[in-house]
Amino acid sequence: MAGSFTRWTARCAVALTLTGIIASPVRADDIEAFYHGKNIELIVGFFVGAGYDQRARLLARHMSKHIPGNPTIIVKNMEGAGSLKAGNYLKTTAPRDGTAFGMIGRGAGFDALFGNDGAIFSGPEMTWIGTPSSETNICAVVAASGVTRFEDTFSKEVIVGSVGTGDSGEMPGIMNAVFGSKFKVVSGYKVSGDVSLAIERGEVQGRCGWSWTSIKATHQKWIDDGRMKLLLQYGFAKHPELPNVPLVLDITKDERQKQLIKLIIARQLFGWPFVAPPGMPADKVAVLRKAFMETMKDPEFLTDAAKGKIDIEPVSGEELQRLITDLYKTPPEMVAEAKKLSGGK
C-alpha cells in the first residue's frame, strides 16, 4: 500500500484505540488479569513453512509483549481447503474470548460472497485483526516482446505463463474481457519457478498477476537491467516502490469497470490477513488489534522481518473490516459478473 494510505490507516487505528482507553479506563487491570498465564492459539490455515506460516510465526514471537498480561501465543497449523478449514474452525469452534485468532488466505473472506459452499463464514461477520502488508501483483513482460506499456497489448498479442491457478491464471483473461487486451495464456506449469524458466527460455513473454514481493526476491536483476518491463500493478493504491507503474484502477473507463476491478482485486489489500472469531467482546477485539499494530512498529519485530525479507506496510483490522463489509454490499449482478470473469471463483 502507498505510504500515505498506511499512515491514514494507522492514524485511524490510534484514534480508535485512544477512544477505547478514554471510554473505559478501568478495564486495563481486568484485561491484564484475564491474559496473565494464558495461552492464545494462532490457527494458521496453511502448512508449516509457507509464506503465511512464516508471517504467523514471526508475529507470534513478538506480539505477546504488546498484550497486557503477556500471554503465550502458540501457532497451530490447520491446513486444508485453501485455509477454509481454519476459517470454519474460527467461526464454529474456536473460543470467542480473545484467546484464539488465526490466519487465512487473502481471498478466503470473499468465498461466501462468490458462492463457495465450503465457506460457512462470511467476511463481514469475522473479526479482522490486520495484515502486515498488502500484496501488490504486477503484469510484467520481457522487453524483447516490444511491449512497453499496457496499452500496447490492445493491438499486440502477448504470451504469458501461468501455473493454472491463482492470479497469474485469472488476471490475463480478466484484462482481456474488461479492457480488450490480447493476452494468450500458456498454463500447466507446476510452480512459479517453472514460469520463470519458461520466460528465460523464450517460451512465454511474461506473467500477468505476479507478486511484486516475489519479483523482488527472485528477479530484481531483470528489472534493474531493463530485461523486464512492468506494465501494470493491481491494488487500491500504488506501491511506494512503484510510483511510475500505472495502477489498474486508473485505466478503468467507467464506474462499472471500476466496481468490477475493485471486487476482483480486493483480496490484494488483505495480503496476509489475521482474523478472529465473530461475536468477540469489544474490549478483547480492541486489545488484539492494538497489540497487532504496536507489533508492526516494534524494532525487534521489524529487524526479524527484514532478515526474512518480509515487507511490513500494515493495514489495520478496522480498515479491513470496513472494506470487506462494503464489498459484501456489491449488487448481486456485479458479483456474478466478477465471478464469471474470475473463472467461476
C-alpha positions in Angstrom: 0.0 0.0 0.0 1.0 3.5 -0.6 2.7 5.2 2.4 0.0 7.9 2.7 -2.8 5.3 2.9 -0.9 3.3 5.5 -0.3 6.5 7.6 -4.0 7.3 7.3 -5.0 3.8 8.4 -2.5 4.0 11.3 -4.0 7.3 12.5 -7.5 5.8 12.4 -6.3 2.9 14.5 -4.6 5.1 17.0 -7.7 7.3 17.3 -10.0 4.3 17.8 -7.6 2.9 20.4 -7.4 6.2 22.3 -11.2 6.4 22.3 -11.4 3.0 23.8 -9.0 3.8 26.6 -10.7 7.0 27.5 -14.1 5.4 27.5 -13.2 2.5 29.8 -10.0 3.4 31.8 -10.8 0.8 34.5 -10.5 -2.2 32.1 -6.7 -2.3 31.8 -6.2 -4.2 35.0 -9.0 -6.6 34.1 -7.5 -7.3 30.7 -4.1 -8.0 32.2 -5.6 -10.3 34.8 -7.5 -12.2 32.1 -4.5 -12.8 29.9 -1.9 -13.4 32.6 -0.7 -17.0 32.4 -2.9 -17.9 29.5 -2.2 -19.3 26.0 -3.5 -17.8 22.8 -3.9 -20.1 19.9 -2.9 -18.7 16.5 -4.5 -21.0 13.9 -2.7 -20.9 10.5 -4.7 -22.3 7.5 -1.5 -23.4 5.7 1.3 -25.9 6.1 4.4 -25.2 8.0 7.0 -23.2 6.1 4.5 -21.5 3.7 4.6 -17.7 3.4 1.5 -17.4 5.6 3.1 -19.7 8.3 6.3 -17.7 8.3 4.4 -14.4 8.9 2.3 -16.0 11.6 5.3 -17.4 13.5 7.1 -14.0 13.1 4.1 -12.3 14.7 3.8 -14.9 17.5 7.4 -14.3 18.6 6.7 -10.6 19.2 3.0 -9.8 19.8 2.8 -11.2 23.3 4.7 -8.3 24.9 2.1 -5.9 23.5 -0.8 -7.7 25.1 -1.5 -7.0 28.8 -0.5 -10.0 30.9 1.9 -11.2 28.2 0.1 -14.5 27.3 2.0 -17.2 25.3 1.0 -17.3 21.6 1.1 -20.8 20.2 1.0 -21.4 16.5 -1.1 -24.3 15.3 -1.3 -25.3 11.6 -4.7 -26.4 10.3 -4.2 -26.5 6.5 -7.0 -27.6 4.2 -9.4 -26.3 1.5 -7.3 -23.2 0.8 -7.5 -22.2 4.5 -11.3 -22.6 4.7 -10.8 -25.4 7.2 -9.1 -22.9 9.6 -11.7 -20.2 8.8 -14.6 -22.5 9.5 -12.9 -23.6 12.8 -12.7 -19.9 13.9 -16.3 -19.4 13.0 -17.7 -22.6 14.7 -15.4 -23.9 17.4 -12.6 -21.5 18.5 -13.2 -19.7 21.8 -14.5 -16.1 21.4 -13.0 -14.7 24.5 -9.8 -13.3 22.9 -7.7 -16.5 23.3 -7.8 -17.5 19.7 -7.3 -15.9 16.3 -6.0 -17.1 13.0 -4.5 -16.5 9.6 -6.4 -17.4 6.5 -5.9 -16.9 2.8 -6.3 -13.3 1.4 -9.3 -14.4 -0.7 -10.9 -16.6 1.9 -13.1 -13.9 3.3 -14.7 -13.4 -0.1 -15.5 -17.1 -0.7 -19.0 -16.8 0.7 -19.7 -13.7 -1.4 -18.9 -15.7 -4.5 -21.0 -18.7 -3.5 -18.3 -21.1 -2.3 -20.3 -23.6 -0.2 -17.1 -24.7 1.5 -17.0 -21.4 3.4 -19.5 -21.4 6.3 -18.4 -17.9 7.4 -18.9 -14.6 5.7 -16.2 -11.9 5.6 -18.1 -9.2 7.5 -19.1 -11.4 10.4 -15.5 -12.3 11.2 -13.3 -10.1 13.4 -10.4 -8.7 11.3 -7.2 -8.0 13.2 -4.9 -6.7 10.5 -2.4 -7.6 7.8 1.4 -6.9 8.0 1.2 -5.9 4.3 -0.9 -5.8 1.3 0.1 -7.8 -1.8 0.7 -6.0 -5.0 0.5 -8.0 -8.1 2.2 -7.0 -11.4 1.7 -7.6 -15.1 5.2 -7.8 -16.5 6.7 -8.8 -19.9 10.1 -9.0 -21.3 11.4 -6.0 -23.2 12.1 -8.3 -26.2 8.3 -8.6 -26.7 8.3 -5.0 -28.0 5.6 -4.1 -25.4 6.5 -1.2 -23.2 3.1 -0.1 -21.9 -0.2 -1.9 -21.1 -2.0 -0.1 -24.0 0.3 -1.9 -26.4 -1.4 -5.2 -25.5 -4.6 -3.9 -27.1 -3.1 -4.5 -30.6 -0.3 -6.9 -29.9 -0.7 -10.5 -28.7 1.4 -11.2 -25.6 2.0 -14.8 -24.4 2.1 -15.1 -20.7 2.8 -18.1 -18.4 0.6 -19.4 -15.6 0.6 -22.2 -13.0 -3.1 -22.6 -13.9 -4.5 -21.4 -10.6 -4.4 -18.1 -8.8 -3.9 -14.6 -10.1 -1.5 -15.4 -12.9 -4.1 -17.8 -14.3 -7.0 -15.4 -13.9 -5.8 -11.9 -14.5 -4.8 -12.1 -18.2 -8.3 -13.3 -19.1 -9.9 -10.6 -16.9 -7.8 -7.9 -18.6 -8.8 -9.3 -22.0 -12.5 -9.2 -21.0 -12.6 -5.8 -19.3 -10.1 -3.8 -21.3 -9.7 -5.6 -24.6 -6.0 -6.7 -24.2 -4.7 -9.7 -26.2 -3.0 -11.9 -23.7 -2.6 -15.5 -24.6 -2.1 -17.8 -21.5 0.1 -20.8 -21.5 -0.9 -22.7 -18.4 0.0 -26.0 -16.8 3.3 -25.0 -15.2 3.6 -26.7 -11.9 5.2 -23.9 -9.8 6.1 -20.3 -10.2 9.7 -21.1 -10.8 8.7 -23.1 -13.9 7.1 -20.0 -15.4 10.3 -18.0 -14.7 12.3 -20.7 -16.6 9.8 -20.5 -19.5 10.4 -16.7 -19.6 14.2 -17.3 -19.7 13.8 -19.9 -22.5 11.6 -17.6 -24.5 8.6 -20.0 -24.3 6.5 -17.2 -22.9 6.9 -13.4 -22.8 5.9 -12.6 -19.2 3.4 -13.1 -16.4 0.3 -11.1 -15.5 -0.6 -11.4 -11.9 2.9 -11.8 -10.4 3.6 -10.9 -6.8 5.9 -7.9 -6.5 7.3 -9.4 -3.4 8.3 -12.5 -5.4 9.7 -10.5 -8.3 11.9 -8.5 -5.9 13.1 -11.6 -4.1 13.9 -13.7 -7.2 14.2 -11.5 -10.3 15.2 -8.0 -9.2 18.1 -8.1 -11.7 15.6 -8.5 -14.6 14.1 -5.1 -13.6 17.4 -3.4 -12.9 18.9 -4.3 -16.3 15.8 -3.5 -18.2 15.1 -7.1 -19.3 11.6 -7.0 -17.8 9.0 -4.2 -18.2 6.4 -3.6 -15.6 3.1 -2.8 -17.4 0.5 -2.6 -14.6 0.1 -3.0 -10.9 -3.0 -4.4 -9.2 -4.0 -2.7 -6.0 -6.1 0.1 -4.5 -3.1 2.4 -4.4 0.3 2.4 -5.9 3.0 0.5 -4.1 5.5 3.1 -2.8 8.3 1.3 -4.7 6.4 1.5 -8.0 5.4 5.2 -8.4 5.8 5.1 -12.2 3.9 1.8 -12.9 0.3 2.5 -13.8 -2.4 1.4 -11.4 -5.2 -0.8 -12.8 -7.9 1.4 -11.3 -6.5 4.4 -13.1 -7.1 2.9 -16.5 -10.8 2.0 -15.9 -13.1 3.9 -18.2 -16.4 3.9 -16.3 -17.9 3.1 -12.9 -18.9 -0.5 -14.0 -15.3 -1.3 -14.8 -14.0 0.2 -11.6 -16.5 -1.8 -9.5 -15.6 -5.0 -11.2 -11.9 -4.5 -10.8 -12.2 -3.4 -7.2 -14.2 -6.6 -6.4 -11.7 -8.8 -8.2 -8.5 -7.3 -6.7 -9.8 -6.6 -3.2 -8.1 -9.7 -1.8 -4.8 -8.0 -2.7 -5.4 -5.4 0.1 -5.9 -8.2 2.6 -2.4 -9.5 1.9 -1.6 -11.9 4.8 -4.7 -11.4 7.0 -5.1 -12.2 10.6 -8.7 -12.8 11.7 -10.5 -13.7 14.9 -13.9 -15.4 15.5 -17.1 -13.5 15.2 -19.0 -12.2 18.2 -16.0 -11.4 20.4 -16.3 -8.9 23.3 -15.3 -5.4 22.1 -12.6 -5.0 24.7 -10.8 -8.2 23.5 -11.1 -7.1 19.9 -9.5 -3.7 20.8 -6.7 -5.5 22.7 -5.8 -7.7 19.8 -6.0 -5.0 17.1 -3.9 -2.6 19.2 -1.3 -5.2 20.0 -1.1 -6.2 16.3 -0.5 -2.6 15.2 2.0 -2.0 18.0 3.9 -5.1 16.9 4.1 -3.7 13.4 6.2 -0.9 14.8 8.3 -3.0 17.2 12.0 -2.6 16.3 12.8 -6.2 17.2 9.9 -7.4 15.0 11.0 -5.2 12.1 14.5 -6.5 12.4 13.3 -10.1 12.2 11.0 -9.2 9.3 13.9 -7.6 7.4 16.0 -10.7 8.0 13.2 -12.8 6.5 12.8 -10.4 3.6 9.2 -9.8 4.7 7.7 -6.4 3.8 5.9 -4.5 6.5 3.3 -2.0 5.4 0.4 -2.8 7.8 -3.3 -2.3 7.2 -5.4 -2.2 10.4 -8.2 -4.5 11.3 -10.6 -1.6 11.3 -9.8 -0.8 7.7 -10.1 -4.5 6.6 -13.4 -4.7 8.4 -14.8 -1.6 6.7 -13.6 -2.7 3.2 -15.0 -6.3 3.3 -18.3 -5.1 4.8 -18.7 -2.6 1.9 -17.7 -5.1 -0.7 -20.4 -7.6 0.5 -22.9 -4.9 -0.4 -22.0 -5.1 -4.1 -25.1 -5.8 -6.2 -25.6 -9.5 -7.0 -25.4 -9.0 -10.7 -22.0 -7.3 -10.3 -20.8 -10.2 -8.1 -21.9 -12.7 -10.7 -20.1 -10.9 -13.4 -16.9 -10.7 -11.4 -17.2 -14.4 -10.6 -17.6 -15.2 -14.2 -14.5 -13.2 -15.2 -12.6 -14.9 -12.4 -13.3 -18.3 -13.9 -16.1 -19.1 -11.5 -14.1 -18.4 -8.4 
